[in-house]
Amino acid sequence: MFVPTDLADIPIDRLEADIALLARDLEQRLARWLALVAEFDRRGGARRWGFRGTAEWLAWHCGLAQRTARDHVRVARMLVERPLVRHGLASGDLSYSKVRALSRAPAGEDEAGLVALARSSTAGEVERVVRALRSAPSADVEVANRGHARRFLEWSWEPDGSLAVRGRLPAEDGAAFIEMIETAAAAIHGAPNPRSPADRADQLPDRPPPWGACRADALAEVARSGSPRTQVVLHVDEAALACTAATASERAGETCELEDGPAMPSESARRLACDAELILAARGDDGSIDYGRTRRVVSAPLRTSLERRDRHCRYPGCERRHDLHAHHIKHWAHGGATDKDNLVLLCRFHHRLVHEDGFTVQRARDGTFLFARPDRRPVPVVPVSREEVHRQPRGQPVAA
């Protein structure tokens, strides 16, 4: 086994002391790093680069695994709300493992008591205590039966075109539903930010959405990726799909609406049409509709070929492998072909980004995909290295 020459002659007691000292120093540096992550998250910096949340950006920018990045963001958000735990990490008295366990404790627990417990216990013991705090007694049979009898689900279309959903589930089904939604929301956006009020209506475009919106995204993704695959019928004419209208009066004559539902923006229809079954239809003088042949659908062999080539969403830093859409780089309504060279797999979030949010994607001559933000600043596959950042003259932007 190779042993560095500068370490081979160090006495074992000195090695032990140095390991403990450096561990304390690492915890202190980590506390500062997590504080920076929390502030970056509060400002919604990840949205500037087209990422769902801070965890996904962190994995891309700092080379972390997605799971590790989500864990760090969750702990960073918790430290903002728990100053005693934050001080314990910053002083080196609490290890990151203990702090991570404390981050899962219920919000109403006594923080001073938790910190005292962590100082006198191992990380494993802290985790066991926190798990016990999160458990709750079961309801009696009569209460459970009443809850089951009152189950229901209903929905209605709102005037603005959104769908309002209201329902009630029995306890065990409700717990499964919450777990499904919270897990999916955390995978899409990261853990909830306690400093972002859930009812804020003035969210800026570059800030993370409120957690209620994150849950809505999760529910929509579950609905789209579940089995059997759902079918959404959209009535849209070619003019609306091609976005050829230049004035409001021209757009007034377009048809772009859900079947038995509200109208929707033509750009949203274009996104849906990227990887959907489209049917040409002509309306006769008597009001009847003549359906022509299906076109523009990505065939199963082509879809398989795309999956083998792309493997996951091709947006930089995104590793999502399910619920992927085949996006036309040049939309078929503008003459784009339904072939491998004109298609790229994108997850639902990034598919919306390149249609409704101003991001763009192009195919380079070498076959790579080039993404850019709405300000035309490119989003590189690998971010700028730290060395390049430090070499950059102060006051000048770093080239992507």
C-alpha positions as CSV (number, residue, x, y, z in Angstrom):
1,M,0.0,0.0,0.0
2,F,1.4,3.4,-0.9
3,V,1.9,5.8,2.0
4,P,3.0,9.4,1.4
5,T,6.5,10.0,2.8
6,D,5.3,13.1,4.7
7,L,2.8,10.9,6.6
8,A,4.7,7.7,7.2
9,D,6.8,8.9,10.1
10,I,4.0,10.8,11.9
11,P,3.1,9.1,15.3
12,I,-0.3,7.5,15.5
13,D,-1.4,9.8,18.3
14,R,-0.6,12.8,16.0
15,L,-2.5,11.2,13.1
16,E,-5.5,10.8,15.4
17,A,-5.3,14.4,16.6
18,D,-4.9,15.8,13.1
19,I,-7.8,13.8,11.7
20,A,-10.1,15.2,14.5
21,L,-8.8,18.7,13.9
22,L,-9.3,18.6,10.2
23,A,-12.8,17.1,10.6
24,R,-13.7,20.1,12.8
25,D,-12.3,22.4,10.1
26,L,-14.2,20.7,7.4
27,E,-17.5,21.1,9.4
28,Q,-16.8,24.8,9.8
29,R,-16.1,25.3,6.1
30,L,-19.2,23.2,5.2
31,A,-21.3,25.5,7.4
32,R,-20.2,28.5,5.4
33,W,-20.7,26.6,2.1
34,L,-24.3,25.6,3.1
35,A,-25.0,29.2,4.1
36,L,-24.0,30.3,0.6
37,V,-26.2,27.5,-0.9
38,A,-29.1,28.7,1.2
39,E,-28.8,32.3,0.0
40,F,-28.4,31.2,-3.6
41,D,-31.5,29.1,-3.2
42,R,-33.4,31.9,-1.6
43,R,-32.6,34.2,-4.6
44,G,-33.6,31.5,-7.1
45,G,-30.3,31.5,-8.9
46,A,-30.7,28.1,-10.5
47,R,-33.7,29.4,-12.6
48,R,-31.3,31.7,-14.4
49,W,-29.7,28.7,-15.9
50,G,-32.8,26.8,-16.6
51,F,-32.8,24.3,-13.7
52,R,-35.8,23.2,-11.7
53,G,-34.1,24.1,-8.4
54,T,-30.9,24.5,-6.5
55,A,-30.2,20.8,-6.1
56,E,-30.2,20.1,-9.8
57,W,-28.0,23.2,-10.5
58,L,-25.6,22.2,-7.6
59,A,-25.2,18.7,-9.1
60,W,-24.3,20.2,-12.5
61,H,-22.1,23.1,-11.2
62,C,-20.2,21.3,-8.4
63,G,-20.1,17.8,-9.8
64,L,-22.3,16.2,-7.0
65,A,-24.6,13.3,-7.4
66,Q,-28.2,14.3,-7.6
67,R,-29.1,12.6,-4.3
68,T,-26.2,14.3,-2.5
69,A,-27.1,17.7,-3.9
70,R,-30.7,17.4,-2.8
71,D,-29.6,16.4,0.7
72,H,-27.3,19.4,0.9
73,V,-30.0,21.8,-0.2
74,R,-32.5,20.4,2.3
75,V,-30.0,20.8,5.1
76,A,-29.0,24.3,4.0
77,R,-32.7,25.4,4.1
78,M,-33.1,23.9,7.6
79,L,-30.1,25.7,9.0
80,V,-31.7,29.0,8.1
81,E,-34.6,28.3,10.4
82,R,-32.5,26.6,13.2
83,P,-29.8,29.0,14.5
84,L,-28.6,26.7,17.3
85,V,-28.0,23.8,14.9
86,R,-26.3,26.2,12.5
87,H,-24.0,27.5,15.3
88,G,-23.2,23.9,16.3
89,L,-22.1,23.1,12.8
90,A,-20.2,26.3,12.3
91,S,-18.3,25.8,15.6
92,G,-17.4,22.3,14.7
93,D,-19.3,20.9,17.7
94,L,-21.9,19.0,15.5
95,S,-20.9,16.8,12.6
96,Y,-22.8,17.1,9.3
97,S,-24.2,13.6,9.8
98,K,-25.8,14.8,13.1
99,V,-27.1,18.0,11.5
100,R,-28.5,16.1,8.6
101,A,-30.4,13.9,11.0
102,L,-31.7,16.9,13.0
103,S,-32.9,18.4,9.8
104,R,-35.6,15.7,9.6
105,A,-37.0,16.5,13.1
106,P,-40.5,17.9,13.3
107,A,-40.6,21.7,13.2
108,G,-42.2,22.0,16.6
109,E,-39.5,20.1,18.5
110,D,-37.3,22.0,21.0
111,E,-34.2,23.0,19.2
112,A,-32.0,23.4,22.3
113,G,-33.0,19.9,23.4
114,L,-32.1,18.5,20.0
115,V,-28.7,20.1,20.0
116,A,-28.0,18.9,23.5
117,L,-29.0,15.4,22.4
118,A,-26.7,15.5,19.3
119,R,-23.7,16.7,21.4
120,S,-24.0,13.7,23.7
121,S,-25.0,11.0,21.2
122,T,-23.6,9.3,18.1
123,A,-25.0,10.2,14.7
124,G,-26.8,6.8,14.6
125,E,-28.5,7.5,17.9
126,V,-29.6,10.9,16.8
127,E,-31.2,9.4,13.7
128,R,-33.1,6.8,15.7
129,V,-34.5,9.5,18.1
130,V,-35.6,11.7,15.2
131,R,-37.3,8.7,13.5
132,A,-39.2,8.1,16.8
133,L,-40.2,11.8,16.9
134,R,-41.7,11.6,13.4
135,S,-44.0,8.7,14.2
136,A,-47.6,9.2,15.3
137,P,-50.3,7.0,16.9
138,S,-52.9,5.4,14.7
139,A,-56.5,6.5,14.8
140,D,-59.2,4.2,16.2
141,V,-61.3,2.0,13.9
142,E,-64.4,4.2,14.0
143,V,-62.4,7.3,13.0
144,A,-60.8,5.3,10.2
145,N,-64.1,4.0,8.9
146,R,-65.6,7.5,8.9
147,G,-62.6,8.8,7.0
148,H,-63.0,6.0,4.4
149,A,-66.8,6.7,4.0
150,R,-66.1,10.4,3.4
151,R,-63.6,9.8,0.5
152,F,-64.3,11.7,-2.8
153,L,-62.6,13.5,-5.7
154,E,-64.1,16.3,-7.8
155,W,-62.8,18.9,-10.2
156,S,-64.0,21.9,-12.3
157,W,-62.6,24.2,-14.9
158,E,-61.8,27.7,-13.8
159,P,-62.5,30.9,-15.9
160,D,-58.7,31.3,-16.5
161,G,-58.5,27.8,-18.0
162,S,-56.9,26.1,-15.0
163,L,-58.3,22.9,-13.4
164,A,-59.4,23.1,-9.8
165,V,-59.2,19.8,-7.9
166,R,-60.7,19.0,-4.5
167,G,-60.9,15.7,-2.7
168,R,-60.5,13.7,0.5
169,L,-58.7,10.3,1.1
170,P,-58.6,7.8,3.9
171,A,-55.5,8.0,6.2
172,E,-53.5,5.3,4.5
173,D,-54.3,6.4,1.0
174,G,-53.6,10.0,2.0
175,A,-50.2,9.1,3.4
176,A,-49.4,7.3,0.1
177,F,-50.6,10.2,-1.9
178,I,-48.5,12.7,0.1
179,E,-45.4,10.5,-0.2
180,M,-45.9,10.2,-3.9
181,I,-46.4,14.0,-4.4
182,E,-43.6,15.1,-2.0
183,T,-41.1,12.7,-3.5
184,A,-41.9,13.7,-7.0
185,A,-41.9,17.4,-6.1
186,A,-38.5,17.0,-4.4
187,A,-37.1,15.2,-7.4
188,I,-38.3,18.0,-9.7
189,H,-37.6,21.1,-7.6
190,G,-35.7,20.0,-4.5
191,A,-36.9,20.1,-1.0
192,P,-39.4,22.9,0.1
193,N,-38.0,26.3,1.0
194,P,-39.4,27.4,4.4
195,R,-38.6,31.0,3.6
196,S,-40.8,31.0,0.5
197,P,-44.4,31.6,1.6
198,A,-46.8,29.1,-0.1
199,D,-49.3,31.8,-1.0
200,R,-47.0,34.3,-2.7
201,A,-48.5,35.5,-6.0
202,D,-45.7,37.9,-6.9
203,Q,-43.0,35.3,-7.6
204,L,-40.3,36.6,-9.9
205,P,-39.4,34.5,-13.0
206,D,-35.9,33.6,-11.6
207,R,-37.2,32.6,-8.1
208,P,-38.2,29.1,-7.1
209,P,-42.0,28.5,-7.3
210,P,-43.9,28.2,-4.0
211,W,-44.1,24.7,-2.7
212,G,-47.8,24.5,-3.6
213,A,-46.8,25.0,-7.2
214,C,-44.1,22.4,-6.9
215,R,-46.7,19.9,-5.7
216,A,-48.9,20.7,-8.6
217,D,-46.0,20.0,-11.0
218,A,-45.5,16.7,-9.3
219,L,-49.1,15.7,-9.6
220,A,-49.1,16.6,-13.3
221,E,-46.0,14.6,-13.9
222,V,-47.4,11.5,-12.1
223,A,-50.6,11.9,-14.2
224,R,-48.5,12.0,-17.4
225,S,-46.1,9.2,-16.6
226,G,-48.5,6.8,-15.0
227,S,-50.0,3.7,-16.7
228,P,-52.1,3.5,-18.7
229,R,-50.9,6.6,-20.7
230,T,-53.5,9.3,-20.7
231,Q,-54.9,10.9,-23.9
232,V,-55.4,14.6,-24.2
233,V,-57.5,15.8,-27.1
234,L,-56.6,19.3,-28.4
235,H,-58.4,21.0,-31.2
236,V,-56.0,23.4,-33.0
237,D,-55.8,24.7,-36.6
238,E,-52.6,24.8,-38.6
239,A,-52.3,28.6,-38.4
240,A,-52.4,28.5,-34.6
241,L,-49.9,25.6,-34.5
242,A,-47.5,27.4,-36.8
243,C,-47.9,30.7,-34.8
244,T,-48.3,32.7,-38.0
245,A,-50.7,35.3,-36.6
246,A,-49.0,38.7,-36.2
247,T,-51.9,40.7,-34.7
248,A,-54.6,40.1,-32.0
249,S,-57.3,40.2,-34.7
250,E,-55.6,37.4,-36.6
251,R,-55.2,35.3,-33.5
252,A,-58.9,35.8,-32.7
253,G,-59.9,33.5,-35.6
254,E,-57.6,30.6,-34.6
255,T,-58.8,27.5,-32.9
256,C,-56.7,26.2,-30.0
257,E,-58.6,24.6,-27.2
258,L,-58.9,21.4,-25.2
259,E,-61.8,19.1,-26.0
260,D,-64.5,19.8,-23.4
261,G,-62.1,22.3,-21.9
262,P,-60.7,25.8,-22.1
263,A,-58.6,27.5,-24.8
264,M,-54.9,27.5,-24.4
265,P,-51.8,29.4,-25.8
266,S,-50.6,28.3,-29.3
267,E,-47.1,27.8,-27.9
268,S,-48.4,25.3,-25.4
269,A,-50.1,23.5,-28.2
270,R,-46.8,23.4,-30.1
271,R,-45.1,21.8,-27.1
272,L,-47.8,19.1,-26.8
273,A,-47.6,18.4,-30.6
274,C,-43.9,17.7,-30.4
275,D,-44.5,14.1,-29.5
276,A,-48.2,13.5,-29.9
277,E,-50.5,11.8,-32.3
278,L,-51.9,14.4,-34.7
279,I,-54.9,14.0,-37.0
280,L,-55.7,16.3,-39.9
281,A,-59.4,17.2,-40.0
282,A,-61.4,19.3,-42.3
283,R,-64.8,20.8,-41.4
284,G,-67.5,20.5,-44.1
285,D,-70.2,23.0,-45.0
286,D,-72.7,21.0,-43.0
287,G,-70.6,21.2,-39.9
288,S,-69.3,17.6,-40.1
289,I,-65.6,16.8,-39.6
290,D,-63.6,14.7,-42.0
291,Y,-60.5,13.2,-40.3
292,G,-57.5,12.6,-42.5
293,R,-54.5,10.4,-41.8
294,T,-52.4,10.6,-38.7
295,R,-49.1,12.3,-39.1
296,R,-46.1,13.6,-37.1
297,V,-46.2,10.8,-34.4
298,V,-42.8,9.5,-33.4
299,S,-42.8,5.8,-34.2
300,A,-41.8,3.1,-31.7
301,P,-38.6,2.2,-33.6
302,L,-37.6,5.9,-33.8
303,R,-38.4,6.4,-30.1
304,T,-36.2,3.4,-29.3
305,S,-33.4,4.9,-31.3
306,L,-33.8,8.2,-29.6
307,E,-33.7,6.6,-26.1
308,R,-30.5,4.7,-27.0
309,R,-28.9,7.8,-28.3
310,D,-29.9,10.3,-25.6
311,R,-30.5,8.0,-22.6
312,H,-32.0,10.9,-20.5
313,C,-33.1,14.5,-20.9
314,R,-30.4,16.2,-22.9
315,Y,-30.6,19.5,-21.1
316,P,-27.2,20.1,-19.4
317,G,-27.2,18.7,-15.9
318,C,-30.6,16.9,-16.1
319,E,-30.5,13.2,-15.6
320,R,-34.2,12.4,-15.7
321,R,-35.0,9.2,-17.6
322,H,-38.8,8.9,-17.4
323,D,-41.6,10.9,-18.9
324,L,-39.4,12.2,-21.7
325,H,-40.8,14.0,-24.7
326,A,-39.4,13.9,-28.2
327,H,-38.9,17.6,-29.1
328,H,-38.7,18.8,-32.7
329,I,-35.7,21.2,-32.9
330,K,-37.3,22.7,-36.0
331,H,-41.0,22.3,-35.4
332,W,-42.8,20.2,-37.9
333,A,-45.3,23.0,-38.5
334,H,-42.3,25.0,-39.9
335,G,-41.1,22.2,-42.1
336,G,-39.1,20.2,-39.5
337,A,-38.8,16.5,-40.2
338,T,-39.7,13.7,-37.8
339,D,-36.4,12.1,-37.9
340,K,-33.5,11.4,-35.5
341,D,-31.4,14.4,-36.5
342,N,-34.3,16.8,-35.8
343,L,-35.4,15.3,-32.5
344,V,-34.1,15.5,-28.9
345,L,-35.4,13.9,-25.7
346,L,-36.4,16.4,-23.1
347,C,-38.2,16.0,-19.7
348,R,-41.5,17.7,-19.3
349,F,-39.9,20.6,-17.3
350,H,-37.3,21.4,-19.9
351,H,-39.7,20.8,-22.8
352,R,-41.8,23.6,-21.4
353,L,-38.7,25.7,-20.9
354,V,-37.9,25.7,-24.6
355,H,-41.4,26.4,-25.7
356,E,-43.0,28.8,-23.2
357,D,-40.0,30.2,-21.3
358,G,-37.7,31.5,-24.1
359,F,-34.9,28.9,-23.9
360,T,-33.6,27.5,-27.2
361,V,-31.9,24.4,-28.5
362,Q,-30.0,23.8,-31.7
363,R,-28.1,20.9,-33.2
364,A,-24.5,21.5,-33.9
365,R,-22.6,20.0,-36.8
366,D,-20.8,17.5,-34.6
367,G,-24.2,16.2,-33.4
368,T,-24.2,17.8,-30.0
369,F,-27.2,19.9,-28.7
370,L,-26.6,23.6,-27.8
371,F,-28.9,25.1,-25.3
372,A,-29.2,28.8,-24.5
373,R,-31.0,31.0,-22.0
374,P,-33.6,33.6,-23.1
375,D,-30.8,36.2,-23.0
376,R,-28.9,34.0,-25.6
377,R,-26.2,33.1,-23.1
378,P,-25.3,29.5,-23.7
379,V,-25.8,26.8,-21.1
380,P,-22.7,24.6,-21.3
381,V,-22.8,20.9,-20.7
382,V,-20.0,21.3,-18.2
383,P,-19.8,24.6,-16.3
384,V,-16.8,26.8,-16.2
385,S,-14.1,25.4,-13.9
386,R,-13.1,27.2,-10.7
387,E,-9.6,27.9,-12.2
388,E,-11.1,29.8,-15.1
389,V,-13.3,31.8,-12.8
390,H,-10.3,32.8,-10.7
391,R,-8.3,33.7,-13.8
392,Q,-11.0,35.9,-15.1
393,P,-10.3,39.7,-14.6
394,R,-12.5,41.2,-11.9
395,G,-15.6,43.0,-13.2
396,Q,-15.7,40.9,-16.4
397,P,-18.3,38.2,-17.1
398,V,-17.1,34.6,-17.3
399,A,-17.5,33.1,-20.8
400,A,-19.6,30.0,-20.9
